[in-house]
Amino acid sequence: MKKERHFPWPLVWAAEWGAMLLCCALCVFVPLWVQPYSVAQGACLYGVVPLAGLACAYASVRRGVHGLLAWIPPVGALCVVYALFVGTLPTGGSCAAAFLAGLLGGAAGVEKNRRKK
């Protein structure tokens, strides 16, 4: 039987933050070079960021991060990057989409961990 590597959960959570910050930064800058801007921005903020948040939350919960902590980086990274580069907070819809996707990813990871045992 193959032994699974075990990483400390703070390291995994920091990696989730890093991945989400990079994803959100790309999603803020990519629409600047694509026309029409509003379609690209909507696709990034309402599509790419929530999907990345879902995947990151799922992966971090599978690696040992508590399910209630896993949803914070998708929303937090979006707010931090948007505030740094745009100067305002993102709309409530994109934050809600990131929150729900992170919550769903965390819940899926918890369920997968429960079934594994």
WOMO-V736734 format. One record per residue. N is the residue number from 0. SS is DSSP state (H for helix, E for strand, - for the rest). Layout:
<<N	SS> <N	SS>>
This chain:
<<0	-> <1	-> <2	-> <3	-> <4	-> <5	-> <6	-> <7	-> <8	H> <9	H> <10	H> <11	H> <12	H> <13	H> <14	H> <15	H> <16	H> <17	H> <18	H> <19	H> <20	H> <21	H> <22	H> <23	H> <24	H> <25	H> <26	H> <27	H> <28	H> <29	H> <30	H> <31	H> <32	H> <33	-> <34	-> <35	-> <36	H> <37	H> <38	H> <39	H> <40	H> <41	H> <42	H> <43	H> <44	H> <45	H> <46	H> <47	H> <48	H> <49	H> <50	H> <51	H> <52	H> <53	H> <54	H> <55	H> <56	H> <57	H> <58	H> <59	H> <60	H> <61	H> <62	-> <63	-> <64	-> <65	-> <66	H> <67	H> <68	H> <69	H> <70	-> <71	H> <72	H> <73	H> <74	H> <75	H> <76	H> <77	H> <78	H> <79	H> <80	H> <81	H> <82	H> <83	H> <84	H> <85	-> <86	-> <87	-> <88	-> <89	-> <90	-> <91	H> <92	H> <93	H> <94	H> <95	H> <96	H> <97	H> <98	H> <99	H> <100	H> <101	H> <102	H> <103	H> <104	H> <105	H> <106	H> <107	H> <108	H> <109	H> <110	H> <111	H> <112	H> <113	H> <114	H> <115	H> <116	->>
